Structures are given as structure tokens and as C-alpha cells.
Amino acid sequence: MAKGSKGNRTGNLLERTLETILSQKGFEVLNYRNWEKNIDKHGTELLLKNAPFTTIYKHNGNTEYLLISQKYDLRIRIECKWQQTSGSVDEKLPYLYLNCVEAMPEKHIIILIDGDGWKLGAIAWLKEAVKFKKYTTTDSEDKVIQVFNLKETLTWANNTFEND
């Protein structure tokens, strides 16, 4: 099996795990484009897949999710990155970081990053890059970027969303 195929499967497993966590917290999981065509037919607690944005290169891009919660007054873009074996994906982290800072329109972004295949220092670099920094957006509001592994994501979800 090609490394790319395995990487896609394991990355998809990370995404399905996040979907399971948030659906258990009451979020409806939908494709962004389907939701956009039928906004009035869905609830207000949503996890939208394949959320579009314009990249720093002015190209069309997508992140894995856009979480929208009327109940908790949240709009959070979520990017998922899994690296099970060594490779070059970690060299894309600065590009991801710049897109979070400069291109993604949401004020709150979570990068869910996990796996044992990252180069030594890659995740530490990303966590340091976002640590204690405030990014002022064009409307003078601060942007928050958080980097979580799967365990930290589960803890965040448990602390953020009540179980009804």
C-alpha cells in the first residue's frame, strides 16, 4: 500500500474521531456546501466539513471543519493534521500557520495535530509560534490560535460543551 493512501486513511480516522466527539456534544455534522445551500433547514449547533477560505496565495482552500454554535456563541475553524510515519508534511506547518494568522477569517482557530511521525521539534515549533501571541484582525479583534493533540481536544470539548 502506498504511503499516501495509508496517510489519508489514518488522517480520516482522526477527523472521524473529532466528528464523533462533537456529535456526542450535540453538533450536527454536515458538508459546508450542502449547509450553505440549505441554511434554514439545519440547526444552530453545527460542525461543517470542508469549510472554504482563500489562502495566503489567493487560491481556494478548505479546512476540515468550521464549528458554529449559537448556544455557546462560537465560530471556530478546525484544521486536522495527522502524521503517523516520517515524511514531509511537517514542512507545511509554516504555511498552515501563516494561513491561520493571515487568511482564515475566523477569530478562533484550533489546529488538531497528532501522530508520532512528526519531525522532532515540529509540533513544539507550532505551539511556540501561537503561544501567547495575539493577532489583531482587520476589525481590531484579537485572533486566538490553539494547538491541541487528540487528548487535549477531548478535554477542551468536555470543558467547553455541557452534556445535555
C-alpha positions in Angstrom: 0.0 0.0 0.0 1.3 3.5 -0.9 2.3 5.7 2.0 -0.1 8.4 0.8 -3.1 6.1 0.9 -2.3 5.0 4.5 -1.7 8.6 5.5 -5.1 9.6 4.1 -6.8 6.7 5.9 -5.2 7.5 9.3 -5.9 11.2 8.8 -9.5 10.4 8.1 -9.7 8.4 11.3 -8.5 11.5 13.2 -11.3 13.5 11.5 -13.9 10.9 12.2 -12.8 10.8 15.9 -13.3 14.6 16.1 -16.7 14.2 14.4 -17.7 11.6 17.0 -16.6 13.7 19.9 -18.5 16.8 18.7 -21.6 14.9 17.6 -21.8 13.5 21.1 -21.8 17.1 22.3 -24.8 17.8 20.2 -23.3 19.1 16.9 -24.8 18.1 13.6 -22.1 17.1 11.1 -22.7 18.4 7.6 -20.8 19.2 4.4 -20.3 23.0 4.3 -21.6 23.4 0.7 -24.7 21.4 1.4 -25.4 23.5 4.5 -24.8 26.8 2.6 -27.5 25.8 0.1 -30.0 24.9 2.8 -29.1 27.1 5.8 -32.6 27.3 7.1 -33.1 23.6 7.1 -30.5 22.9 9.8 -30.0 23.6 13.5 -27.7 26.1 15.1 -25.1 23.6 16.6 -23.1 22.6 13.5 -19.8 21.0 12.6 -19.3 21.8 8.9 -16.9 19.7 6.8 -14.7 21.1 4.1 -15.0 24.8 5.1 -13.7 27.1 2.3 -11.4 30.1 2.6 -9.0 32.0 0.4 -5.3 31.1 1.1 -2.4 33.4 1.5 -1.6 32.6 -2.1 -5.1 33.9 -3.1 -6.2 30.3 -4.0 -9.3 28.5 -2.9 -8.6 26.4 0.1 -10.5 24.2 2.6 -10.0 23.3 6.2 -11.5 20.2 7.6 -14.1 21.9 9.8 -16.0 25.0 10.8 -17.7 24.7 14.1 -20.7 27.0 14.6 -22.6 27.2 17.9 -25.3 29.6 18.7 -25.7 28.2 22.2 -22.1 28.9 23.1 -21.6 31.9 20.8 -18.7 30.2 18.9 -17.4 30.1 15.4 -14.2 28.1 15.3 -12.2 26.9 12.3 -10.6 23.5 12.9 -7.7 22.1 11.0 -6.6 18.5 11.5 -3.1 17.2 10.8 -2.0 13.6 11.4 1.5 12.3 10.8 1.9 8.6 11.6 5.2 8.0 9.9 8.1 10.3 9.0 7.5 12.4 5.9 7.5 16.0 4.6 4.0 17.1 5.9 5.6 18.9 8.8 7.4 21.2 6.4 3.9 22.6 5.5 3.3 23.7 9.1 4.7 27.3 8.5 2.2 27.6 5.6 -0.6 26.4 7.8 0.5 28.8 10.5 0.5 31.8 8.1 -2.9 30.8 6.7 -4.3 30.8 10.2 -2.8 34.2 11.0 -3.4 36.0 7.7 -6.1 34.2 5.7 -8.6 32.3 7.8 -11.4 34.7 8.7 -12.5 33.2 12.0 -11.2 34.8 15.2 -10.7 31.4 16.8 -8.8 28.6 15.2 -7.9 25.1 16.5 -5.2 23.0 15.0 -5.7 19.4 16.0 -2.3 17.8 15.4 -1.2 14.3 16.4 0.7 11.2 15.5 4.3 10.0 16.1 5.7 10.7 12.7 6.4 14.5 13.1 10.0 15.6 12.9 11.5 16.4 16.2 10.6 20.0 17.1 7.9 20.4 14.5 4.9 20.4 16.9 6.9 22.3 19.5 7.7 25.0 16.9 4.0 25.3 16.0 2.9 25.5 19.7 5.6 28.2 20.3 4.6 30.1 17.2 1.0 30.5 18.5 1.8 30.7 22.3 0.9 34.0 24.0 0.5 35.8 20.7 -2.4 38.0 19.9 -3.1 38.6 16.2 -5.2 41.7 15.6 -7.6 41.3 12.7 -8.7 44.0 10.3 -11.6 44.8 12.6 -9.2 45.2 15.6 -10.4 42.0 17.3 -7.8 39.5 18.6 -7.5 36.1 16.9 -6.8 33.1 19.0 -5.0 30.1 17.6 -4.7 26.9 19.7 -2.8 23.7 19.0 -4.2 20.5 20.6 -3.4 16.9 20.3 -6.4 14.4 20.4 -6.4 14.1 24.2 -6.3 17.9 24.6 -9.1 18.3 22.1 -11.3 15.9 24.1 -10.5 17.8 27.3 -11.3 21.1 25.5 -14.6 19.7 24.2 -15.6 18.3 27.7 -14.8 21.6 29.3 -16.4 23.8 26.7 -19.7 21.9 25.9 -22.2 20.8 28.5 -23.7 17.3 28.2 -27.4 17.8 28.0 
